[in-house]
Amino acid sequence: MKKTAMALALCVILTITACATESQRQGAAVGGTIGGITGVILGGRHPWRGGVIGAALGAIAGATIADISVRGAQEAARHGQPVEYRTEDGRARYYAEPEGYDPRTKCRKVRERIWENDRVVKDTVREVCESERYERRY
C-alpha cells in the first residue's frame, strides 16, 4: 500500500511539473520537499500518507508562487511601476518594484518582497533582461 501511494504521489508531481517552466519546476521541488517533510512530521499514525499529501500540496503551492514571482517581476520591469498581488484573505502579499536599468546588459533590476501574515518571508533582487531576436538573413 505504501509503495502504491508513493508511486501515485510521484505520478501526480511529475504530471504537474511536465509542462512547467524552469522556475515553476524549482518552486514545485522546494514546495514539494517542504510539504512532504511537514506531512511526515504531522502525519500522526500514517506519516507516509501525510508525506504524500504534503508533497503534492507543497508542489502546487511552490509552482504557483514561482509563477507569480516571474510574472510580477516581468510586469514591473516592462511598465517601470511597482506591481502588487494579494491573496483574497489578505494573509499573503507579493510586491515587485523596479530599481534600475543597465543599458550595457539590457537588464532591469526588480526588488521582490513576499509577506505572509505581515512578516517578510522573501526579499530578493531579480534581473529581468530584454531578449533579442536574431534571424539569419541571406
N, C-alpha and C positions, 0 to 999 in steps of 0.2 A: 504494500500500500504506500509506504514512504517513497519508494522508487518511482511509482506511478505519479504521485503528487509532485515530486521534484521534476520529473520529465515534463509534466503538464505545465509547471511554472516556467521551465526553461523555454518551452514552445511559445508560451504567451509573451515572454520577454523578447525572444527572437522575432516574433511577429510584429511586436510594437516597434522594434528598432530596425526592421528590414528596410523601411522606406524613409528612415530618419536622416537628417543631416549630421555632420560630424559633431557639432555642438550638442545636438539632441541626444546622440549616442553617448557622449561623455556625461551629460546630465542624467540620462537614464541609468548609466552604470553606477554613478555615485549615489543616486537616489535609491536604486535597487539594492545596493550593498548596505547602505544605512538602514533602509526599511527592513531588509532581511535580518540583519543583526538585531534590530529593535524587536521585530516579530518573534525571534527565537527567545529573547530575554523575557518578553511579556507573554509568551505563548502558554504559560501555565502547564497543564498536563500534556498538551500537544504542541511542544515547541516547534516541530517541523511544520505544522500547519500554520502557525503564526509566522514562521520564516517565509513560507511560500506566499502568503497573503501580503506580508510586509514588503517583500521584494517586488511583487507585481505593482502594488500601490506606489511604492517609492520610485520605481522606474517611470511610471506615468507622470508622477509629480515632478521628478527631476528633468524629464524631457520637456515638459510644459514650461518650467521655469527657464530652462536654457533657451527655448524658442522665444519667449517673451524678452529675454535679455538681448538676444541678437536683433530682433525686430526693433526694440526700443532704441538701441544704440544706433542702428542704421537710420531710423527716423529722425533722431536728434541731430545726427551728423548732416543729413540731407537738408533739413529745414533750418538748421542753425538755432534751434529753440529747445528748451527743456521739454522732456516727454515724461508723463507720469501715468502709471497704471495702478489701479486699486482693486482689491477683491470686493465682492458685493457686501461682505460683512465688515469691511474696513480693517480687518486684522493684519493684512499684508499690503505692502506698497512697494512699487518699483519706480525709481526716478533716475532718468538719464539726462545729463547736462553737458552740452558741448563745451570743450575747454580750449581748443586751439587747432590751427591748421599748419601743416608743414608742407610748403609748396615743393620742396625737393622730393619728398616721398609720396606726395599727393594723398596724405593720410590726415584724418581728423582725430583728435583725442576726445573721448567721451567718458566722463566720470559716471559710473553706475553705482547706485546705492539701493539695497533691498532692506526693508524693515519688516519685522514680524512682531506684532504686539508692542509697537512703539520702541523697538530695540533694533539697532542696525546689526544685520547678520552678514552683510557683504558690502564692501566698499572697494571698488576696483576702477582702474582706468583702462579702457579698451581703445584700440586703434581701429578705425574704420577707414579703409582705403578705397579710392576710386579704382575701378577696374578699367583697363584699356583694351580695346578690341583691335587685334592685329589680323589683317587679311592679306593673303597672298594675291597680288595682282600682277598680271602679265601684260 
